[in-house]
């Protein structure tokens, strides 16, 4: 079970880095980036609720 959380956290960190890079390089995409970020947060919360 702990491995599953580690993998999730690692993937989330990678996604965050990609979103921050995109935000820095493509400021016009801010709305979409924030929407994706909120969706990721929502998925994480659902993931932890099911345990």
C-alpha positions as CSV (number, residue, x, y, z in Angstrom):
1,X,0.0,0.0,0.0
2,X,2.8,2.4,0.9
3,X,4.3,1.8,-2.6
4,X,1.1,3.0,-4.2
5,X,1.2,6.3,-2.3
6,X,4.8,6.8,-3.1
7,X,4.1,6.3,-6.8
8,X,1.1,8.6,-6.7
9,X,3.1,11.3,-5.0
10,X,6.0,10.9,-7.4
11,X,3.7,11.2,-10.4
12,X,1.9,14.2,-8.9
13,X,5.2,16.0,-8.3
14,X,6.2,15.4,-12.0
15,X,2.9,16.7,-13.2
16,X,3.2,19.8,-11.0
17,X,6.7,20.5,-12.4
18,X,5.3,20.2,-15.9
19,X,2.5,22.5,-15.1
20,X,4.8,25.1,-13.6
21,X,7.1,24.9,-16.6
22,X,4.2,25.4,-18.9
23,X,2.9,28.3,-16.9
24,X,6.3,29.9,-17.0
25,X,6.7,29.4,-20.8
26,X,3.1,29.8,-21.9
27,X,1.4,32.4,-19.7
28,X,-1.5,32.5,-22.1
29,X,-2.5,29.0,-20.9
30,X,-2.9,30.0,-17.2
31,X,-6.7,29.3,-17.2
32,X,-6.2,25.8,-18.5
33,X,-3.2,25.1,-16.3
34,X,-5.2,26.1,-13.2
35,X,-8.1,23.9,-14.3
36,X,-5.8,20.9,-14.8
37,X,-4.2,21.5,-11.4
38,X,-7.6,21.5,-9.6
39,X,-8.5,18.3,-11.4
40,X,-5.3,16.7,-10.2
41,X,-6.1,17.8,-6.6
42,X,-9.6,16.4,-6.9
43,X,-8.3,13.0,-8.1
44,X,-5.8,12.8,-5.3
45,X,-8.5,13.5,-2.7
46,X,-10.7,10.7,-4.3
47,X,-7.7,8.4,-4.3
48,X,-7.1,8.9,-0.5
49,X,-10.8,8.7,0.4
50,X,-11.1,5.1,-1.0
51,X,-8.6,3.7,1.5
